[in-house]
């Protein structure tokens, strides 16, 4: 069964980037990916991944 990751740079653009993790989880994704990883601190990213039970693809 294929697994898909939500690309947060391209999806859920109606909300600010940091809120896209929750949007991806709500849409049923269990993994995310994104471009430009240096725009946010690793602590911010890790917090969102943990809070939303997501993995980084």
N, CA, C and O atoms as a MOPAC input file, in Angstrom:
PM7 MOZYME 1SCF
protein

 N      0.84200 1    -1.17500 1     0.00000 1
 C      0.00000 1     0.00000 1     0.00000 1
 C      0.89100 1     1.24300 1     0.00000 1
 O      1.72800 1     1.39300 1     0.89000 1
 N      0.72900 1     2.12700 1    -0.97000 1
 C      1.55900 1     3.32900 1    -1.00300 1
 C      1.20200 1     4.27800 1     0.14000 1
 O      0.05600 1     4.34400 1     0.58400 1
 N      2.20200 1     4.99800 1     0.59500 1
 C      2.00600 1     6.01800 1     1.62600 1
 C      2.33100 1     7.36900 1     1.00800 1
 O      3.26800 1     7.49200 1     0.21900 1
 N      1.57400 1     8.35100 1     1.36200 1
 C      1.76000 1     9.68900 1     0.82700 1
 C      2.07100 1    10.67100 1     1.95200 1
 O      1.57100 1    10.54000 1     3.06900 1
 N      2.89800 1    11.64600 1     1.63700 1
 C      3.21800 1    12.71700 1     2.58000 1
 C      2.65300 1    14.02300 1     2.02600 1
 O      2.74600 1    14.29000 1     0.82800 1
 N      2.08400 1    14.81300 1     2.88500 1
 C      1.58200 1    16.12200 1     2.47600 1
 C      2.76200 1    17.07500 1     2.31500 1
 O      3.58800 1    17.20600 1     3.21800 1
 N      2.83900 1    17.73600 1     1.16800 1
 C      3.87200 1    18.74200 1     0.96100 1
 C      3.32300 1    20.06900 1     1.47700 1
 O      2.47900 1    20.69200 1     0.83300 1
 N      3.80300 1    20.49100 1     2.62800 1
 C      3.26000 1    21.67500 1     3.28500 1
 C      3.62000 1    22.97700 1     2.58400 1
 O      3.03300 1    24.01600 1     2.88300 1
 N      4.56200 1    22.94100 1     1.66900 1
 C      4.88600 1    24.13900 1     0.89000 1
 C      3.84000 1    24.37300 1    -0.19100 1
 O      3.62900 1    25.50500 1    -0.62700 1
 N      3.18800 1    23.29800 1    -0.62200 1
 C      2.24000 1    23.37500 1    -1.73000 1
 C      0.78000 1    23.22600 1    -1.28600 1
 O     -0.12900 1    23.70400 1    -1.96500 1
 N      0.56100 1    22.57400 1    -0.16600 1
 C     -0.80300 1    22.28700 1     0.28500 1
 C     -1.17200 1    23.16200 1     1.48300 1
 O     -0.30600 1    23.65100 1     2.20800 1
 N     -2.45300 1    23.34000 1     1.66500 1
 C     -2.99900 1    24.06700 1     2.82400 1
 C     -2.47500 1    25.50600 1     2.89600 1
 O     -2.23500 1    26.03200 1     3.98300 1
 N     -2.30400 1    26.12900 1     1.74400 1
 C     -1.73900 1    27.48300 1     1.69700 1
 C     -2.69800 1    28.54300 1     2.23000 1
 O     -2.32500 1    29.70800 1     2.36400 1
 N     -3.92200 1    28.14600 1     2.53100 1
 C     -4.88300 1    29.09700 1     3.09200 1
 C     -4.59600 1    29.40800 1     4.56200 1
 O     -5.17500 1    30.33700 1     5.12500 1
 N     -3.71000 1    28.63700 1     5.17900 1
 C     -3.33500 1    28.89100 1     6.57500 1
 C     -1.83000 1    29.12900 1     6.65600 1
 O     -1.09200 1    28.69000 1     5.77400 1
 N     -1.36300 1    29.81200 1     7.69300 1
 C      0.08000 1    30.02700 1     7.85500 1
 C      0.82700 1    28.69100 1     7.93100 1
 O      0.26900 1    27.68000 1     8.35600 1
 N      2.07000 1    28.70300 1     7.52100 1
 C      2.85100 1    27.46500 1     7.42400 1
 C      2.80600 1    26.63000 1     8.69700 1
 O      2.57500 1    25.42300 1     8.63200 1
 N      3.01700 1    27.23800 1     9.82700 1
 C      3.13200 1    26.48100 1    11.07000 1
 C      1.81400 1    25.78400 1    11.42600 1
 O      1.82100 1    24.80500 1    12.17200 1
 N      0.69500 1    26.27200 1    10.90900 1
 C     -0.61000 1    25.64900 1    11.14800 1
 C     -0.91500 1    24.52900 1    10.15200 1
 O     -1.89300 1    23.80000 1    10.32000 1
 N     -0.10100 1    24.39200 1     9.14000 1
 C     -0.34400 1    23.38100 1     8.10600 1
 C     -0.10900 1    21.96200 1     8.60200 1
 O     -0.64500 1    21.01300 1     8.03100 1
 N      0.68000 1    21.80600 1     9.65200 1
 C      0.90300 1    20.47600 1    10.22200 1
 C     -0.42100 1    19.90600 1    10.73000 1
 O     -0.75600 1    18.75400 1    10.45700 1
 N     -1.16600 1    20.72100 1    11.46900 1
 C     -2.46800 1    20.28600 1    11.98300 1
 C     -3.44600 1    20.04100 1    10.83900 1
 O     -4.23800 1    19.10000 1    10.89200 1
 N     -3.39500 1    20.87300 1     9.81400 1
 C     -4.27900 1    20.69200 1     8.66200 1
 C     -3.98200 1    19.37400 1     7.95500 1
 O     -4.89700 1    18.67700 1     7.51700 1
 N     -2.71400 1    19.04000 1     7.84600 1
 C     -2.33500 1    17.77800 1     7.20600 1
 C     -2.83700 1    16.58900 1     8.01600 1
 O     -3.35000 1    15.62300 1     7.45100 1
 N     -2.69500 1    16.65600 1     9.31400 1
 C     -3.16900 1    15.56100 1    10.17900 1
 C     -4.67700 1    15.41300 1    10.07500 1
 O     -5.20200 1    14.30400 1     9.98200 1
 N     -5.36200 1    16.54700 1    10.09200 1
 C     -6.82300 1    16.53200 1     9.99000 1
 C     -7.27700 1    15.92800 1     8.66100 1
 O     -8.32900 1    15.29400 1     8.59100 1
 N     -6.48400 1    16.12400 1     7.61200 1
 C     -6.80400 1    15.57700 1     6.29200 1
 C     -6.43900 1    14.09700 1     6.17100 1
 O     -6.69800 1    13.47600 1     5.14000 1
 N     -5.83600 1    13.53000 1     7.22300 1
 C     -5.55100 1    12.10100 1     7.22000 1
 C     -4.12400 1    11.70400 1     6.90000 1
 O     -3.82600 1    10.51500 1     6.79500 1
 N     -3.23900 1    12.66800 1     6.74400 1
 C     -1.84100 1    12.35100 1     6.47500 1
 C     -1.13000 1    11.96800 1     7.76700 1
 O     -1.46000 1    12.47600 1     8.83900 1
 N     -0.15100 1    11.06800 1     7.66000 1
 C      0.66300 1    10.73800 1     8.83300 1
 C      2.11700 1    11.14100 1     8.63800 1
 O      2.96000 1    10.89900 1     9.50200 1
 N      2.40700 1    11.76400 1     7.48300 1
 C      3.75700 1    12.25500 1     7.20100 1
 C      3.65600 1    13.55200 1     6.40000 1
 O      2.69800 1    13.77100 1     5.65800 1
 N      4.66000 1    14.39900 1     6.56900 1
 C      4.71500 1    15.66100 1     5.83300 1
 C      6.11600 1    15.87500 1     5.27500 1
 O      7.09000 1    15.27300 1     5.72600 1
 N      6.18100 1    16.74500 1     4.29000 1
 C      7.45000 1    17.20200 1     3.73600 1
 C      7.25600 1    18.66200 1     3.36600 1
 O      6.12400 1    19.13700 1     3.27100 1
 N      8.35400 1    19.37400 1     3.15700 1
 C      8.24200 1    20.78200 1     2.78600 1
 C      9.56100 1    21.26500 1     2.21800 1
 O     10.62400 1    20.70200 1     2.48100 1
 N      9.46200 1    22.33200 1     1.42700 1
 C     10.63400 1    23.00200 1     0.87500 1
 C     11.11300 1    24.04600 1     1.87600 1
 O     10.37100 1    24.42200 1     2.78300 1
 N     12.31400 1    24.50200 1     1.72100 1
 C     12.86500 1    25.58900 1     2.53800 1
 C     12.81700 1    25.29200 1     4.04100 1
 O     12.18500 1    26.03600 1     4.79100 1
 N     13.46100 1    24.23800 1     4.48300 1
 C     13.38500 1    23.83200 1     5.89300 1
 C     14.04500 1    24.81300 1     6.85400 1
 O     13.84700 1    24.70800 1     8.06400 1
 N     14.81500 1    25.75200 1     6.35000 1
 C     15.54500 1    26.65100 1     7.24100 1
 C     14.76200 1    27.91200 1     7.59200 1
 O     15.27400 1    28.77600 1     8.30300 1
 N     13.53000 1    28.03000 1     7.10300 1
 C     12.71200 1    29.19600 1     7.42900 1
 C     12.20700 1    29.16700 1     8.87000 1
 O     11.82000 1    30.20000 1     9.41700 1
 N     12.21200 1    27.98700 1     9.48100 1
 C     11.74000 1    27.82200 1    10.85700 1
 C     12.77600 1    27.03600 1    11.64000 1
 O     13.54800 1    26.26600 1    11.06800 1
 N     12.79100 1    27.23300 1    12.94900 1
 C     13.76700 1    26.51500 1    13.77200 1
 C     13.39100 1    25.03900 1    13.85600 1
 O     12.22800 1    24.66400 1    13.70900 1
 N     14.39200 1    24.22900 1    14.09300 1
 C     14.13700 1    22.79300 1    14.23300 1
 C     13.23200 1    22.51400 1    15.42700 1
 O     12.46900 1    21.54800 1    15.41100 1
 N     13.30700 1    23.33800 1    16.44900 1
 C     12.43500 1    23.15300 1    17.61400 1
 C     10.97300 1    23.40200 1    17.26200 1
 O     10.09300 1    22.67700 1    17.72400 1
 N     10.71000 1    24.41900 1    16.44800 1
 C      9.34000 1    24.69700 1    16.01800 1
 C      8.78900 1    23.53800 1    15.19200 1
 O      7.65000 1    23.11200 1    15.37900 1
 N      9.61000 1    23.04200 1    14.28400 1
 C      9.18500 1    21.93900 1    13.42000 1
 C      8.94200 1    20.68600 1    14.24900 1
 O      7.91800 1    20.02200 1    14.08800 1
 N      9.86700 1    20.36400 1    15.12200 1
 C      9.73000 1    19.16700 1    15.95800 1
 C      8.48100 1    19.24000 1    16.83000 1
 O      7.77800 1    18.24400 1    17.00400 1
 N      8.21400 1    20.40500 1    17.36900 1
 C      7.02300 1    20.58600 1    18.21100 1
 C      5.75500 1    20.29500 1    17.41800 1
 O      4.85600 1    19.61300 1    17.91000 1
 N      5.68000 1    20.80300 1    16.20800 1
 C      4.50100 1    20.57100 1    15.37400 1
 C      4.37200 1    19.10000 1    14.98000 1
 O      3.27100 1    18.54900 1    14.96500 1
 N      5.48600 1    18.48000 1    14.66600 1
 C      5.45300 1    17.05400 1    14.32400 1
 C      4.93400 1    16.23200 1    15.50200 1
 O      4.08000 1    15.36200 1    15.33000 1
 N      5.44500 1    16.50500 1    16.67900 1
 C      5.03400 1    15.74900 1    17.86900 1
 C      3.58300 1    16.02600 1    18.24300 1
 O      2.82900 1    15.09700 1    18.53200 1
 N      3.18900 1    17.28700 1    18.24000 1
 C      1.81600 1    17.64100 1    18.62300 1
 C      0.78100 1    17.01700 1    17.69300 1
 O     -0.32700 1    16.68500 1    18.11400 1
 N      1.15100 1    16.86200 1    16.43500 1
 C      0.20400 1    16.35600 1    15.44300 1
 C      0.44700 1    14.90000 1    15.06200 1
 O     -0.16900 1    14.38100 1    14.13100 1
 N      1.35000 1    14.25000 1    15.78700 1
 C      1.64600 1    12.82300 1    15.56100 1
 C      1.98800 1    12.55200 1    14.09200 1
 O      1.43300 1    11.65400 1    13.45900 1
 N      2.91800 1    13.35600 1    13.57400 1
 C      3.36100 1    13.25000 1    12.18800 1
 C      4.82800 1    12.86700 1    12.13300 1
 O      5.58000 1    13.08900 1    13.08100 1
 N      5.22100 1    12.29100 1    11.01000 1
 C      6.63100 1    12.04500 1    10.75300 1
 C      7.06400 1    12.92200 1     9.58500 1
 O      6.24300 1    13.36300 1     8.78000 1
 N      8.34900 1    13.16200 1     9.50900 1
 C      8.91600 1    13.94700 1     8.42200 1
 C      9.39400 1    12.98700 1     7.35000 1
 O     10.21200 1    12.10600 1     7.60900 1
 N      8.87700 1    13.16500 1     6.14600 1
 C      9.23500 1    12.26300 1     5.04100 1
 C     10.55400 1    12.67500 1     4.42400 1
 O     11.02000 1    12.03600 1     3.48000 1

